[in-house]
Amino acid sequence: MTPFAPAGQFSTAFRNDFATLLRWRRDVRRFRTDPVDPATLARCLDAFTLSPSVGLSQPSRIVRVQSAAMRQAALDNFEAANARALAGYEGDAARKYATLKLAGMREAPVQLAVFCDEATRSGKGLGIQTMPEMLRYSVVSAIMQFWLMLRAEGIGLGWVSILEPEALSAALAVPAGWRLVGYLCIGYPEAQSEEPELQAEGWETRAACPEILER
Ligand SMILES: Cc1cc2nc3c(=O)[nH]c(=O)nc-3n(C[C@H](O)[C@H](O)[C@H](O)COP(=O)(O)O)c2cc1C
């Protein structure tokens, strides 16, 4: 890592690469099963330490889901939640939903359940008096940085949220006050794409630009 702060802006080459990273990031559900290099993973996990958090509360908590029993519990949880989600759609939408691959939990060599510690006293309440959800948003910010760090190393991340969070928290025996933010499947992607898989599958279309209101 560069030991000094860049003077002024980063180089044009870096900025181009960064834009490419954003363009090719992808949510990955199709993984190769070969292991992720532990040193690379550790370097990417630094993203959690480096990330912004409300009041510097640093509320992210990570459970590495390793054992066959815990992975099965997480997979069962997903499959039940996904079946319930499918039951909420009708007609063409139900038929399409049933074809989507919405998690890589059978294949991903690394699986992390990421929680927000909503009982933390770190940050001393700064910034969460009127908007307590900022603690969760802080975890989201960290996951986002982690996602980009991984992708820069050629490693994919798939964010799974089709889960029953309380049941998963109980299965993983996490402390009271921890709220699930994301179940992250991590590994080398089977393929690269510039297009979100849900767009390629015809589920939804990526907007050309953000909606911005002027007042
Ligand atoms: C908070 C969050 C939760 C998500 N949960 C799921 C999920 O449960 N299953 C899934 O297949 N994708 C999930 N995704 C990935 C989105 O479907 C994906 O980001 C979107 O389709 C755009 O594709 P892209 O990330 O490849 O650009 C999630 C993404 C976010 C940010």
PDBQT file of the ligand as one rigid body, heavy atoms in Angstrom, charges set to zero:
ROOT
HETATM    1  C1  LIG A 301     -28.653  -4.442   0.366  1.00  0.00    +0.000 C 
HETATM    2  C2  LIG A 301     -28.571  -5.419  -0.764  1.00  0.00    +0.000 A 
HETATM    3  C3  LIG A 301     -29.169  -6.664  -0.628  1.00  0.00    +0.000 A 
HETATM    4  C4  LIG A 301     -29.124  -7.587  -1.684  1.00  0.00    +0.000 A 
HETATM    5  N1  LIG A 301     -29.677  -8.844  -1.551  1.00  0.00    +0.000 NA
HETATM    6  C5  LIG A 301     -29.607  -9.727  -2.565  1.00  0.00    +0.000 A 
HETATM    7  C6  LIG A 301     -30.109 -11.065  -2.442  1.00  0.00    +0.000 A 
HETATM    8  O1  LIG A 301     -30.629 -11.487  -1.415  1.00  0.00    +0.000 OA
HETATM    9  N2  LIG A 301     -29.998 -11.893  -3.494  1.00  0.00    +0.000 N 
HETATM   10  C7  LIG A 301     -29.435 -11.480  -4.678  1.00  0.00    +0.000 A 
HETATM   11  O2  LIG A 301     -29.371 -12.282  -5.622  1.00  0.00    +0.000 OA
HETATM   12  N3  LIG A 301     -28.925 -10.238  -4.814  1.00  0.00    +0.000 NA
HETATM   13  C8  LIG A 301     -28.993  -9.381  -3.791  1.00  0.00    +0.000 A 
HETATM   14  N4  LIG A 301     -28.436  -8.139  -3.924  1.00  0.00    +0.000 N 
HETATM   15  C9  LIG A 301     -27.744  -7.794  -5.181  1.00  0.00    +0.000 C 
HETATM   16  C10 LIG A 301     -28.614  -6.961  -6.094  1.00  0.00    +0.000 C 
HETATM   17  O3  LIG A 301     -29.583  -7.766  -6.708  1.00  0.00    +0.000 OA
HETATM   18  C11 LIG A 301     -27.689  -6.327  -7.140  1.00  0.00    +0.000 C 
HETATM   19  O4  LIG A 301     -26.819  -5.438  -6.485  1.00  0.00    +0.000 OA
HETATM   20  C12 LIG A 301     -28.462  -5.594  -8.237  1.00  0.00    +0.000 C 
HETATM   21  O5  LIG A 301     -29.247  -6.481  -8.960  1.00  0.00    +0.000 OA
HETATM   22  C13 LIG A 301     -27.509  -4.865  -9.188  1.00  0.00    +0.000 C 
HETATM   23  O6  LIG A 301     -26.562  -5.759  -9.700  1.00  0.00    +0.000 OA
HETATM   24  P1  LIG A 301     -25.000  -5.504  -9.520  1.00  0.00    +0.000 P 
HETATM   25  O7  LIG A 301     -24.716  -5.466  -8.034  1.00  0.00    +0.000 OA
HETATM   26  O8  LIG A 301     -24.320  -6.646 -10.196  1.00  0.00    +0.000 OA
HETATM   27  O9  LIG A 301     -24.703  -4.176 -10.140  1.00  0.00    +0.000 OA
HETATM   28  C14 LIG A 301     -28.468  -7.227  -2.884  1.00  0.00    +0.000 A 
HETATM   29  C15 LIG A 301     -27.853  -5.968  -2.983  1.00  0.00    +0.000 A 
HETATM   30  C16 LIG A 301     -27.905  -5.085  -1.939  1.00  0.00    +0.000 A 
HETATM   31  C17 LIG A 301     -27.214  -3.752  -2.081  1.00  0.00    +0.000 C 
ENDROOT
TORSDOF 0
